[in-house]
């Protein structure tokens, strides 16, 4: 059993001392860059990673005990770096526990997300975990596609990107399009960024299918999603797609 208050004080003491000597751009600027309302110590990510790797007085406790502590830490903290520590341990936990329950635990972290950095970290954990329960996790992600929470809608897409990189996926192009299509007109910038990002990486595996999709849908895509999704497209096709978008806008006037 980890004494929560004592452990939290230990973490705060370590991060507080480090923050005296490390202020890369100021707390306010970091908060604006990440886009969060959480408190910052203004520490660089490698610094926080080094703290986590070095460990704490409770780091030798059994994994079930530690994950319980880090889950509580995530749910009760309002500090960006401390919440990152929870995600770091969650990543280790999910690598060790290759089951659907570990995914459900990761999913339970979603309601606290308010920024792209935490969102992408959590999505990477979920995406890499998909190889252990692909069909079930895909269904869970798809169910989040129409959530009112923009970070849940983003998390319905970004894990698929990481799953693509695993080389162990069995999902077809239809699964990816089924997830992307409901969000093609999403008004949230970070969801549009996710649409473009997923399409771009999808194109590495399904280049012909991506081109067909873009020729059929480029006219209605946001500039954010279009720019990101076409980063790896050859110049002739990209220019043709730009002309299609330009003509569509002219006809709408």
ABEGO torsion letter per residue (X at the ends): XBBAAAAAAAAAAAAAAAAAABBAAEAAAAAAAAGBABBBAGBBAAAAAAAAAAEBAAAABBAAAAAAAAAAAAAABABAAAAAAAAAAAAAAAAABBBAAAAAAAAAAAAABABAAAAAAAAAAAAAAAAABAAAAAAAAAAAAABABAAAAAAAAAAAAAAAAAGABABBAAAAAAAAAAAAABABAAAAAAAAAAAAAAAAABAAAAAAAAAAAAAABBAAAAAAAAAABBAAAAAAAAAAAAAAAAAAX
